[in-house]
């Protein structure tokens, strides 16, 4: 016997368009980044409720990623910033080393490092234990938009 379930939930986060999405490791919480206003929204689909709604970036939020343990979110935006959020709803560190919009953010497998790509042609790594910038790679294309990193050493 094959059973197919079609389950769709519709919800509104206002007039803003969703520009990026990430799902935590358990699949319960959906992190949404909004266009025009840079709002970060975390939605718990089972209870159909908002876990968090925070102003995230000055303009458009372009990337959101959960840490491997699901306790943190990293966001990137057109304001050239990378922000790290606790699931309690506050931003506890902002990295401002990029000089153009951030296009993607990813956590390392252990969650100790965040790597970001930017329209400034750089990929940057940030240490989450010391809250410092630790590495830089420069690419001549100046339009990096997708980040896929092998974190074997991180």
DSSP file (Angstrom, degrees, kcal/mol; ACC not computed):
  #  RESIDUE AA STRUCTURE BP1 BP2  ACC     N-H-->O    O-->H-N    N-H-->O    O-->H-N    TCO  KAPPA ALPHA  PHI   PSI    X-CA   Y-CA   Z-CA
    1    1 A X              0   0    0      0, 0.0     2,-0.5     0, 0.0     0, 0.0   0.000 360.0 360.0 360.0 129.9    0.0    0.0    0.0
    2    2 A X        -     0   0    0      2,-0.0     2,-0.5     0, 0.0     0, 0.0  -0.930 360.0-165.1-110.9 130.5    1.4    3.4   -1.0
    3    3 A X        -     0   0    0     -2,-0.5     2,-0.5     2,-0.0     0, 0.0  -0.965   0.6-165.7-118.3 124.9    0.2    6.5    0.9
    4    4 A X        -     0   0    0     -2,-0.5     2,-0.5     2,-0.0    -2,-0.0  -0.933   4.8-160.7-110.0 129.8    0.8    9.9   -0.5
    5    5 A X        -     0   0    0     -2,-0.5     2,-0.7     2,-0.1    -2,-0.0  -0.938   5.4-165.8-111.8 128.2    0.2   12.9    1.8
    6    6 A X        +     0   0    0     -2,-0.5     2,-0.5     2,-0.0    -2,-0.0  -0.937  19.5 165.8-111.0 108.3   -0.2   16.4    0.3
    7    7 A X        +     0   0    0     -2,-0.7     2,-0.4     2,-0.0    -2,-0.1  -0.961   4.7 171.8-130.5 113.0    0.2   18.9    3.1
    8    8 A X        -     0   0    0     -2,-0.5     2,-0.5     2,-0.0    -2,-0.0  -0.980  13.2-162.4-125.7 132.4    0.6   22.5    2.3
    9    9 A X        -     0   0    0     -2,-0.4     2,-0.5     2,-0.0    -2,-0.0  -0.952   4.6-162.4-113.9 132.0    0.7   25.4    4.8
   10   10 A X        +     0   0    0     -2,-0.5     2,-0.3     2,-0.0    -2,-0.0  -0.941  18.1 161.5-111.3 134.5    0.2   28.9    3.7
   11   11 A X        -     0   0    0     -2,-0.5     2,-0.4     0, 0.0    -2,-0.0  -0.982  28.2-131.1-147.6 159.9    1.1   31.8    5.9
   12   12 A X        -     0   0    0     -2,-0.3     3,-0.1     1,-0.1    -2,-0.0  -0.909  14.7-175.4-116.2 138.0    1.8   35.5    5.5
   13   13 A X        -     0   0    0      1,-0.5     3,-0.4    -2,-0.4     2,-0.3  -0.005  60.9 -96.1-113.7  26.5    4.8   37.5    6.7
   14   14 A X  S    S-     0   0    0      1,-0.2    -1,-0.5     0, 0.0     0, 0.0  -0.667  70.5 -33.3  99.6-152.9    3.3   40.8    5.4
   15   15 A X  S    S+     0   0    0     -2,-0.3    -1,-0.2    -3,-0.1     2,-0.2   0.502 103.3 106.8 -85.3  -6.1    4.0   42.5    2.2
   16   16 A X        -     0   0    0     -3,-0.4    -3,-0.3     1,-0.1     2,-0.2  -0.483  67.4-126.5 -81.5 144.9    7.6   41.5    2.0
   17   17 A X        -     0   0    0     18,-0.2    18,-3.4    -2,-0.2     2,-0.5  -0.614  24.1-116.5 -83.9 147.6    8.9   38.9   -0.5
   18   18 A X  E     +A   34   0A   0     -2,-0.2    16,-0.3    16,-0.2     3,-0.1  -0.745  33.7 175.1 -84.6 127.0   10.9   35.9    0.8
   19   19 A X  E     +     0   0A   0     14,-3.1     2,-0.3    -2,-0.5    15,-0.2   0.646  62.4  14.6-107.8 -19.5   14.4   35.9   -0.6
   20   20 A X  E     -A   33   0A   0     13,-1.4    13,-2.7    43,-0.1     2,-0.3  -0.992  59.9-167.4-155.4 154.0   16.1   33.0    1.2
   21   21 A X  E     +A   32   0A   0     -2,-0.3     2,-0.3    11,-0.2    11,-0.2  -0.996   6.3 176.9-146.8 146.6   15.1   30.0    3.2
   22   22 A X  E     -A   31   0A   0      9,-2.2     9,-3.5    -2,-0.3     2,-0.4  -0.986  16.6-146.8-148.6 145.8   16.7   27.4    5.5
   23   23 A X  E     -A   30   0A   0     -2,-0.3     7,-0.2     7,-0.2    43,-0.2  -0.937  24.4-119.4-115.5 135.7   15.3   24.5    7.5
   24   24 A X    >   -     0   0    0      5,-2.3     3,-1.2    -2,-0.4    44,-0.1  -0.150  35.9 -95.5 -70.0 171.5   16.9   23.4   10.8
   25   25 A X  T 3  S+     0   0    0     42,-0.3    -1,-0.1     1,-0.3    43,-0.0   0.794 124.4  48.5 -61.8 -33.0   18.2   19.8   11.3
   26   26 A X  T 3  S-     0   0    0      3,-0.0    -1,-0.3     1,-0.0    -2,-0.0   0.646 106.2-126.3 -82.3 -13.8   15.0   18.5   12.9
   27   27 A X  S <  S+     0   0    0     -3,-1.2    -2,-0.1     2,-0.2     3,-0.0   0.547  82.4 106.7  82.5   7.3   12.9   20.0   10.2
   28   28 A X        +     0   0    0      1,-0.1    17,-1.5    16,-0.1     2,-0.4   0.823  69.4  52.4 -88.2 -33.9   10.6   21.8   12.7
   29   29 A X  E     - B   0  44A   0     15,-0.2    -5,-2.3    16,-0.1     2,-0.5  -0.875  63.6-158.5-113.4 136.9   11.8   25.4   12.2
   30   30 A X  E     -AB  23  43A   0     13,-2.7    13,-2.6    -2,-0.4     2,-0.5  -0.959   8.6-151.7-114.3 120.2   12.0   27.3    8.9
   31   31 A X  E     -AB  22  42A   0     -9,-3.5    -9,-2.2    -2,-0.5     2,-0.4  -0.812  16.7-170.7 -92.1 128.1   14.3   30.3    8.7
   32   32 A X  E     -AB  21  41A   0      9,-3.3     9,-2.6    -2,-0.5     2,-0.4  -0.967  12.6-156.8-123.6 133.0   13.1   32.9    6.2
   33   33 A X  E     -AB  20  40A   0    -13,-2.7   -14,-3.1    -2,-0.4   -13,-1.4  -0.915  19.7-140.1-106.4 136.1   15.0   36.0    5.0
   34   34 A X  E  >  -A   18   0A   0      5,-2.2    27,-1.8    -2,-0.4     4,-0.6  -0.732   3.3-133.2-103.6 144.2   12.9   38.8    3.6
   35   35 A X  T  4 S+     0   0    0    -18,-3.4     4,-0.2    -2,-0.3   -18,-0.2  -0.501  85.7  27.1 -78.6 155.6   13.5   41.1    0.6
   36   36 A X  T  4 S+     0   0    0     -2,-0.2    -1,-0.2     1,-0.2    24,-0.2   0.969 130.6  26.2  52.9  81.1   12.9   44.8    1.2
   37   37 A X  T  4 S-     0   0    0     22,-0.5    20,-0.3    -3,-0.1    19,-0.2   0.148  98.3-119.8 124.3 -18.1   13.6   45.3    4.8
   38   38 A X     <  +     0   0    0     -4,-0.6    18,-1.8     1,-0.2    19,-1.6   0.793  48.4 172.1  60.6  32.8   15.9   42.5    5.6
   39   39 A X  E     - C   0  55A   0     16,-0.2    -5,-2.2    17,-0.2     2,-0.5  -0.528  25.4-145.3 -79.3 141.1   13.7   40.8    8.2
   40   40 A X  E     -BC  33  54A   0     14,-3.4    14,-2.7    -2,-0.2     2,-0.4  -0.924  20.3-177.3-103.5 126.7   14.5   37.4    9.7
   41   41 A X  E     -BC  32  53A   0     -9,-2.6    -9,-3.3    -2,-0.5     2,-0.5  -0.988  13.4-163.6-126.8 132.3   11.5   35.2   10.5
   42   42 A X  E     -BC  31  52A   0     10,-2.7     9,-3.2    -2,-0.4    10,-1.4  -0.979  12.9-167.0-115.8 123.4   11.6   31.8   12.1
   43   43 A X  E     -BC  30  50A   0    -13,-2.6   -13,-2.7    -2,-0.5     2,-0.8  -0.925  15.4-151.9-114.6 129.3    8.4   29.8   11.6
   44   44 A X  E  >> -BC  29  49A   0      5,-3.1     5,-1.8    -2,-0.4     4,-0.9  -0.892  13.0-164.5 -99.5 108.4    7.5   26.6   13.5
   45   45 A X  T  45S+     0   0    0    -17,-1.5    -1,-0.1    -2,-0.8   -16,-0.1   0.785  78.5  58.1 -71.8 -29.0    5.3   24.7   11.1
   46   46 A X  T  45S+     0   0    0    -18,-0.4    -1,-0.2     1,-0.2   -17,-0.1   0.917 119.3  29.5 -69.6 -41.4    3.7   22.2   13.5
   47   47 A X  T  45S-     0   0    0     -3,-0.2    -1,-0.2     2,-0.1    -2,-0.2   0.514 104.3-131.4 -91.7  -5.3    2.3   24.8   15.9
   48   48 A X  T  <5 +     0   0    0     -4,-0.9     2,-0.3     1,-0.2    -3,-0.2   0.932  63.1 126.8  54.0  51.2    1.9   27.3   13.0
   49   49 A X  E   < -C   44   0A   0     -5,-1.8    -5,-3.1     0, 0.0     2,-0.4  -0.940  65.2-107.1-137.6 158.0    3.6   30.0   15.0
   50   50 A X  E     -C   43   0A   0     -2,-0.3    -7,-0.2    -7,-0.2     3,-0.1  -0.713  22.9-176.1 -83.3 129.8    6.4   32.5   14.7
   51   51 A X  E    S+     0   0A   0     -9,-3.2     2,-0.3    -2,-0.4    -8,-0.2   0.783  73.9   3.0 -89.1 -36.3    9.4   31.7   16.9
   52   52 A X  E     -C   42   0A   0    -10,-1.4   -10,-2.7     2,-0.0    -1,-0.4  -0.992  50.6-179.5-153.4 141.9   11.3   34.9   15.9
   53   53 A X  E     +C   41   0A   0     -2,-0.3     2,-0.3   -12,-0.2   -12,-0.2  -0.897  26.7 158.2-140.7 111.8   10.7   38.0   13.9
   54   54 A X  E     -C   40   0A   0    -14,-2.7   -14,-3.4    -2,-0.3     2,-0.6  -0.979  49.1-109.8-136.9 146.6   13.7   40.4   13.9
   55   55 A X  E     +C   39   0A   0     -2,-0.3   -16,-0.2   -16,-0.2   -17,-0.1  -0.666  44.6 173.7 -70.4 118.5   15.0   43.2   11.7
   56   56 A X        +     0   0    0    -18,-1.8     2,-0.3    -2,-0.6   -17,-0.2   0.903  49.3  10.3-100.4 -49.5   18.1   41.5   10.3
   57   57 A X  S    S-     0   0    0    -19,-1.6    -1,-0.3     2,-0.3     4,-0.1  -0.896  70.6-110.0-135.5 160.8   19.7   43.7    7.7
   58   58 A X  S    S-     0   0    0     -2,-0.3     3,-0.1     2,-0.1    -1,-0.1   0.883 100.6  -9.9 -59.9 -42.3   19.5   47.2    6.4
   59   59 A X  S    S+     0   0    0      1,-0.3   -22,-0.5   -23,-0.1     2,-0.3   0.297 121.7   4.8-124.2-108.7   18.0   46.3    3.0
   60   60 A X        -     0   0    0    -23,-0.2    18,-2.6   -24,-0.2     2,-0.5  -0.668  56.3-140.5 -90.6 136.7   17.6   42.8    1.5
   61   61 A X  E     +D   77   0B   0    -27,-1.8    16,-0.3    -2,-0.3   -42,-0.1  -0.838  22.2 178.7 -88.9 128.2   18.6   39.6    3.3
   62   62 A X  E     +     0   0B   0     14,-2.4     2,-0.3    -2,-0.5    15,-0.2   0.616  57.1  22.6-109.0 -16.7   20.2   37.3    0.8
   63   63 A X  E     -D   76   0B   0     13,-1.7    13,-2.2   -43,-0.1     2,-0.3  -0.994  50.5-178.9-155.0 143.5   21.2   34.2    2.8
   64   64 A X  E     +D   75   0B   0     -2,-0.3     2,-0.3    11,-0.2    11,-0.2  -0.993   9.4 175.5-142.1 139.8   20.2   32.3    5.9
   65   65 A X  E     -D   74   0B   0      9,-2.2     9,-2.9    -2,-0.3     2,-0.3  -0.996  22.8-132.8-146.7 138.3   21.8   29.1    7.3
   66   66 A X  E     -D   73   0B   0     -2,-0.3    41,-0.3     7,-0.2     7,-0.2  -0.627  28.5-114.5 -84.5 147.2   21.2   27.1   10.5
   67   67 A X    >   -     0   0    0      5,-2.4     3,-1.7    -2,-0.3   -42,-0.3  -0.398  36.6-102.9 -69.6 159.7   24.2   25.8   12.6
   68   68 A X  T 3  S+     0   0    0     40,-0.4    -1,-0.1     1,-0.3   -43,-0.1   0.814 124.3  46.7 -58.0 -31.0   24.6   22.0   12.6
   69   69 A X  T 3  S-     0   0    0     41,-0.1    -1,-0.3   -44,-0.0   -45,-0.0   0.498 109.4-124.4 -88.9  -2.9   23.1   21.9   16.2
   70   70 A X  S <  S+     0   0    0     -3,-1.7    -2,-0.1     2,-0.2   -46,-0.1   0.549  81.9 112.0  76.3   7.5   20.2   24.2   15.2
   71   71 A X  S    S+     0   0    0     15,-0.1    16,-1.3    16,-0.0     2,-0.3   0.651  74.2  37.7 -87.3 -15.7   21.0   26.6   18.0
   72   72 A X  E     - E   0  86B   0     14,-0.2    -5,-2.4    15,-0.1     2,-0.4  -0.921  60.9-151.6-135.6 157.5   22.1   29.5   15.8
   73   73 A X  E     -DE  66  85B   0     12,-2.0    12,-3.2    -2,-0.3     2,-0.4  -0.987   8.5-155.9-125.2 139.7   21.3   31.2   12.4
   74   74 A X  E     -DE  65  84B   0     -9,-2.9    -9,-2.2    -2,-0.4     2,-0.3  -0.941  15.1-171.5-110.3 139.2   23.7   33.0   10.2
   75   75 A X  E     -DE  64  83B   0      8,-2.7     8,-2.5    -2,-0.4     2,-0.3  -0.953   9.4-164.1-129.4 151.3   22.4   35.6    7.8
   76   76 A X  E     -DE  63  82B   0    -13,-2.2   -14,-2.4    -2,-0.3   -13,-1.7  -0.956  14.7-178.1-129.0 151.8   24.0   37.6    5.0
   77   77 A X  E >   -D   61   0B   0      4,-1.3    25,-2.7    -2,-0.3     3,-1.6  -0.901  45.8 -99.1-145.3 172.5   22.6   40.7    3.3
   78   78 A X  T 3  S+     0   0    0    -18,-2.6    23,-0.2    -2,-0.3   -17,-0.1   0.620 112.1  75.9 -66.7 -12.3   23.1   43.4    0.7
   79   79 A X  T 3  S-     0   0    0    -19,-0.4    -1,-0.3     2,-0.1     3,-0.1   0.349 113.1-115.3 -79.9   7.1   24.4   45.6    3.5
   80   80 A X  S <  S+     0   0    0     -3,-1.6    18,-0.6     1,-0.2     2,-0.3   0.661  74.8 126.7  69.9  19.7   27.7   43.5    3.2
   81   81 A X        -     0   0    0     -4,-0.2    -4,-1.3    16,-0.1     2,-0.5  -0.812  50.0-153.2-110.9 149.5   27.2   42.1    6.8
   82   82 A X  E     -EF  76  95B   0     13,-2.3    13,-3.4    -2,-0.3     2,-0.3  -0.990  22.0-170.6-114.3 126.3   27.2   38.6    8.2
   83   83 A X  E     -EF  75  94B   0     -8,-2.5    -8,-2.7    -2,-0.5     2,-0.5  -0.906  13.8-150.7-121.1 147.8   25.2   38.3   11.4
   84   84 A X  E     -EF  74  93B   0      9,-2.3     8,-2.2    -2,-0.3     9,-1.1  -0.977  16.5-166.0-120.7 129.7   24.8   35.4   13.8
   85   85 A X  E     -EF  73  91B   0    -12,-3.2   -12,-2.0    -2,-0.5     6,-0.2  -0.885  14.9-138.7-117.9 140.8   21.6   35.0   15.8
   86   86 A X  E >   -E   72   0B   0      4,-2.5     3,-1.8    -2,-0.4     4,-0.2  -0.612  31.5-115.5 -85.9 159.2   20.7   32.9   18.8
   87   87 A X  T 3  S+     0   0    0    -16,-1.3   -15,-0.1     1,-0.3    -1,-0.1   0.500 111.3  77.4 -75.2  -1.0   17.4   31.1   18.8
   88   88 A X  T 3  S-     0   0    0    -17,-0.2    -1,-0.3     2,-0.2   -17,-0.0   0.584 119.3-103.3 -78.8 -11.0   16.4   33.4   21.7
   89   89 A X  S <  S+     0   0    0     -3,-1.8     2,-0.4     1,-0.3    -2,-0.1   0.609  81.5 110.6 105.6  13.4   16.0   36.1   19.1
   90   90 A X        -     0   0    0     -4,-0.2    -4,-2.5   -36,-0.1     2,-0.6  -0.930  63.2-125.8-124.9 149.7   19.0   38.3   19.3
   91   91 A X  E     +F   85   0B   0     -2,-0.4    -6,-0.3    -6,-0.2     3,-0.1  -0.785  26.3 179.4 -85.5 121.9   22.0   39.0   17.1
   92   92 A X  E     +     0   0B   0     -8,-2.2     2,-0.3    -2,-0.6    -7,-0.1   0.550  63.8  22.1-106.8  -7.9   25.1   38.4   19.1
   93   93 A X  E     -F   84   0B   0     -9,-1.1    -9,-2.3     2,-0.0     2,-0.4  -0.952  56.6-166.1-156.3 141.8   27.8   39.2   16.6
   94   94 A X  E     -F   83   0B   0     -2,-0.3     2,-0.5   -11,-0.2   -11,-0.2  -0.996   9.4-156.4-126.1 126.4   28.0   41.1   13.3
   95   95 A X  E     +F   82   0B   0    -13,-3.4   -13,-2.3    -2,-0.4     3,-0.2  -0.900  12.7 177.6-102.5 128.9   30.9   40.7   10.9
   96   96 A X        +     0   0    0     -2,-0.5   -15,-0.1   -15,-0.2    -1,-0.1   0.007  43.1 113.2-120.5  26.7   31.5   43.7    8.6
   97   97 A X        +     0   0    0    -15,-0.1    -1,-0.1     2,-0.0   -16,-0.1   0.746  54.0  90.2 -76.4 -23.3   34.6   42.7    6.6
   98   98 A X        -     0   0    0    -18,-0.6     4,-0.1    -3,-0.2     3,-0.1  -0.387  59.6-157.9 -71.4 152.6   32.9   42.4    3.2
   99   99 A X  S    S+     0   0    0      2,-0.1     2,-0.3    -2,-0.1    -1,-0.1   0.392  75.3  31.9-110.6  -0.3   32.7   45.5    1.0
  100  100 A X  S    S-     0   0    0    -20,-0.1    20,-0.2     1,-0.1   -21,-0.1  -0.899 107.4 -50.1-145.4 173.3   29.8   44.4   -1.1
  101  101 A X        -     0   0    0     -2,-0.3    18,-2.9   -23,-0.2     2,-0.4  -0.075  51.8-122.5 -52.3 140.4   26.6   42.4   -0.6
  102  102 A X  E     -G  118   0C   0    -25,-2.7    16,-0.3    16,-0.2   -40,-0.2  -0.715  25.8-176.1 -83.5 131.4   26.9   38.9    0.9
  103  103 A X  E     +     0   0C   0     14,-2.4     2,-0.3    -2,-0.4    15,-0.2   0.681  62.5   7.9-104.1 -22.5   25.5   36.3   -1.4
  104  104 A X  E     -G  117   0C   0     13,-1.3    13,-2.3    42,-0.1     2,-0.3  -0.984  53.0-166.9-159.3 148.1   25.8   33.1    0.7
  105  105 A X  E     +G  116   0C   0     -2,-0.3     2,-0.3    11,-0.2    11,-0.2  -0.989  11.4 176.7-134.5 145.2   26.7   32.0    4.3
  106  106 A X  E     -G  115   0C   0      9,-2.1     9,-2.9    -2,-0.3     2,-0.3  -0.995  22.6-132.0-146.6 144.7   27.4   28.4    5.6
  107  107 A X  E     -G  114   0C   0    -41,-0.3     7,-0.2    -2,-0.3    44,-0.1  -0.673  30.0-112.7 -88.5 150.1   28.4   26.9    8.9
  108  108 A X    >   -     0   0    0      5,-2.6     3,-1.1    -2,-0.3   -40,-0.4  -0.337  38.9 -99.1 -70.2 166.5   31.3   24.4    9.1
  109  109 A X  T 3  S+     0   0    0      1,-0.3    -1,-0.1    42,-0.2    43,-0.1   0.823 126.7  43.9 -60.7 -32.9   30.2   20.8   10.1
  110  110 A X  T 3  S-     0   0    0     41,-0.2    -1,-0.3    44,-0.2   -41,-0.1   0.554 110.0-123.8 -88.1  -8.6   31.2   21.4   13.7
  111  111 A X  S <  S+     0   0    0     -3,-1.1    -2,-0.1     2,-0.2     3,-0.1   0.610  81.5 112.6  79.1  12.3   29.6   24.9   13.8
  112  112 A X  S    S+     0   0    0     42,-0.3    16,-2.8     1,-0.1    17,-0.4   0.614  72.9  43.2 -91.7 -13.6   32.8   26.6   14.8
  113  113 A X  E     - H   0 127C   0     14,-0.2    -5,-2.6    15,-0.1     2,-0.4  -0.986  62.0-156.1-135.3 140.6   33.3   28.6   11.6
  114  114 A X  E     -GH 107 126C   0     12,-2.1    12,-2.7    -2,-0.4     2,-0.4  -0.968  11.9-161.4-112.9 134.9   31.1   30.5    9.2
  115  115 A X  E     -GH 106 125C   0     -9,-2.9    -9,-2.1    -2,-0.4     2,-0.3  -0.942   9.7-171.8-114.9 137.9   32.1   31.0    5.6
  116  116 A X  E     -GH 105 124C   0      8,-2.8     8,-2.4    -2,-0.4     2,-0.3  -0.960  13.3-151.7-131.4 148.6   30.6   33.7    3.5
  117  117 A X  E     -GH 104 123C   0    -13,-2.3   -14,-2.4    -2,-0.3   -13,-1.3  -0.869  20.7-171.6-113.5 152.0   30.7   34.7   -0.2
  118  118 A X  E >   -G  102   0C   0      4,-1.6     3,-1.5    -2,-0.3    26,-0.8  -0.951  40.5-116.1-143.7 159.4   30.3   38.2   -1.5
  119  119 A X  T 3  S+     0   0    0    -18,-2.9   -18,-0.1    -2,-0.3   -17,-0.1   0.553 107.4  77.4 -69.7  -8.0   29.8   40.3   -4.6
  120  120 A X  T 3  S-     0   0    0    -19,-0.3    -1,-0.3   -20,-0.2     3,-0.1   0.444 117.2-108.5 -79.4   2.0   33.2   41.9   -3.6
  121  121 A X  S <  S+     0   0    0     -3,-1.5    18,-3.6     1,-0.3     2,-0.3   0.660  80.5 117.5  83.9  17.0   34.8   38.7   -5.0
  122  122 A X  E     - I   0 138C   0     16,-0.2    -4,-1.6    -4,-0.2     2,-0.4  -0.850  52.0-154.6-119.4 154.3   35.9   37.3   -1.7
  123  123 A X  E     -HI 117 137C   0     14,-2.3    14,-2.2    -2,-0.3     2,-0.3  -0.999  25.9-169.9-118.1 125.9   35.1   34.3    0.4
  124  124 A X  E     -HI 116 136C   0     -8,-2.4    -8,-2.8    -2,-0.4     2,-0.4  -0.903  13.2-151.1-122.6 147.0   35.7   35.0    4.1
  125  125 A X  E     -HI 115 135C   0     10,-1.8     9,-2.9    -2,-0.3    10,-1.3  -0.941   9.9-161.7-117.8 140.2   35.8   32.7    7.2
  126  126 A X  E     -HI 114 133C   0    -12,-2.7   -12,-2.1    -2,-0.4     2,-0.5  -0.981  15.7-133.9-127.0 130.8   34.9   33.8   10.7
  127  127 A X  E  >> -HI 113 132C   0      5,-3.1     5,-1.1    -2,-0.4     4,-1.0  -0.717  11.6-163.3 -83.6 122.4   35.8   32.1   13.9
  128  128 A X  T  45S+     0   0    0    -16,-2.8   -15,-0.1    -2,-0.5    -1,-0.1   0.500  84.7  57.9 -88.1  -3.7   32.8   31.8   16.2
  129  129 A X  T  45S+     0   0    0    -17,-0.4    -1,-0.2     3,-0.1   -16,-0.1   0.832 123.4  21.5 -88.3 -37.7   34.8   31.1   19.4
  130  130 A X  T  45S-     0   0    0      2,-0.1    -2,-0.2     0, 0.0     3,-0.1   0.476 100.0-129.0-105.8  -5.5   36.8   34.2   19.2
  131  131 A X  T  <5 +     0   0    0     -4,-1.0     2,-0.3     1,-0.2    -3,-0.2   0.919  63.5 129.6  55.2  49.5   34.4   36.2   17.0
  132  132 A X  E   < -I  127   0C   0     -5,-1.1    -5,-3.1   -37,-0.0     2,-0.4  -0.930  67.4-106.0-132.0 156.4   37.2   37.2   14.6
  133  133 A X  E     +I  126   0C   0     -2,-0.3    -7,-0.3    -7,-0.2     3,-0.1  -0.663  39.7 173.0 -74.8 129.3   37.8   37.1   10.9
  134  134 A X  E     +     0   0C   0     -9,-2.9     2,-0.3    -2,-0.4    -8,-0.2   0.624  50.5  19.7-119.6 -16.8   40.3   34.3   10.2
  135  135 A X  E     -I  125   0C   0    -10,-1.3   -10,-1.8     2,-0.0     2,-0.4  -0.999  49.5-165.2-157.8 154.0   40.7   33.8    6.4
  136  136 A X  E     -I  124   0C   0     -2,-0.3     2,-0.4   -12,-0.2   -12,-0.2  -0.995   2.4-175.3-144.6 135.0   40.2   35.4    3.0
  137  137 A X  E     -I  123   0C   0    -14,-2.2   -14,-2.3    -2,-0.4     2,-0.5  -0.998  15.4-152.1-125.9 135.6   40.2   34.1   -0.5
  138  138 A X  E     -I  122   0C   0     -2,-0.4     2,-0.4   -16,-0.2   -16,-0.2  -0.917   9.0-170.2-112.7 132.7   39.9   36.5   -3.4
  139  139 A X    >   -     0   0    0    -18,-3.6     3,-0.9    -2,-0.5     5,-0.1  -0.959  22.7-138.3-121.1 137.8   38.4   35.5   -6.8
  140  140 A X  T 3  S+     0   0    0     -2,-0.4   -18,-0.1     1,-0.2    -1,-0.1   0.570  89.4  80.2 -73.5  -7.0   38.6   37.7   -9.9
  141  141 A X  T 3  S-     0   0    0    -20,-0.1    -1,-0.2     1,-0.1   -20,-0.1   0.780  74.6-157.4 -75.4 -25.1   35.0   37.1  -10.9
  142  142 A X  S <  S+     0   0    0     -3,-0.9    -1,-0.1   -21,-0.1    -2,-0.1   0.711  72.6  79.9  56.2  23.8   33.5   39.7   -8.5
  143  143 A X        +     0   0    0    -23,-0.1     2,-0.3   -22,-0.1   -24,-0.2  -0.105  53.0 164.6-150.6  47.6   30.1   38.0   -8.6
  144  144 A X        +     0   0    0    -26,-0.8   -23,-0.1     1,-0.2   -41,-0.1  -0.492   3.4 160.9 -65.8 128.8   30.2   35.0   -6.3
  145  145 A X        +     0   0    0      1,-0.3     2,-0.4    -2,-0.3    -1,-0.2   0.542  53.9  48.1-128.6 -12.1   26.7   33.8   -5.7
  146  146 A X        -     0   0    0    -42,-0.1     2,-0.5     2,-0.0    -1,-0.3  -0.997  61.7-156.7-138.2 134.3   26.8   30.2   -4.4
  147  147 A X        +     0   0    0     -2,-0.4     2,-0.4   -44,-0.1   -42,-0.1  -0.935  18.8 164.0-116.1 123.7   29.0   28.8   -1.7
  148  148 A X        +     0   0    0     -2,-0.5     2,-0.4   -42,-0.0    -2,-0.0  -0.891  18.4 178.5-137.5 105.5   29.8   25.1   -1.5
  149  149 A X        -     0   0    0     -2,-0.4     2,-0.8   -34,-0.1    -2,-0.0  -0.862  31.3-134.7-117.1 139.9   32.8   24.4    0.8
  150  150 A X        -     0   0    0     -2,-0.4     3,-0.4     1,-0.1   -42,-0.1  -0.850  21.0-170.6 -89.1 110.4   34.5   21.2    1.9
  151  151 A X    >   +     0   0    0     -2,-0.8     3,-1.4     1,-0.2   -42,-0.2   0.012  41.8 127.4 -92.9  28.3   34.9   21.8    5.6
  152  152 A X  T 3  S+     0   0    0      1,-0.3    -1,-0.2     2,-0.2   -44,-0.0   0.825  80.5  38.4 -56.2 -34.0   37.2   18.8    6.2
  153  153 A X  T 3         0   0    0     -3,-0.4    -1,-0.3     1,-0.2    -2,-0.1   0.478 360.0 360.0 -96.7  -2.8   39.7   20.9    8.0
  154  154 A X    <         0   0    0     -3,-1.4   -42,-0.3   -41,-0.0    -2,-0.2   0.435 360.0 360.0-104.7 360.0   37.3   23.2    9.9
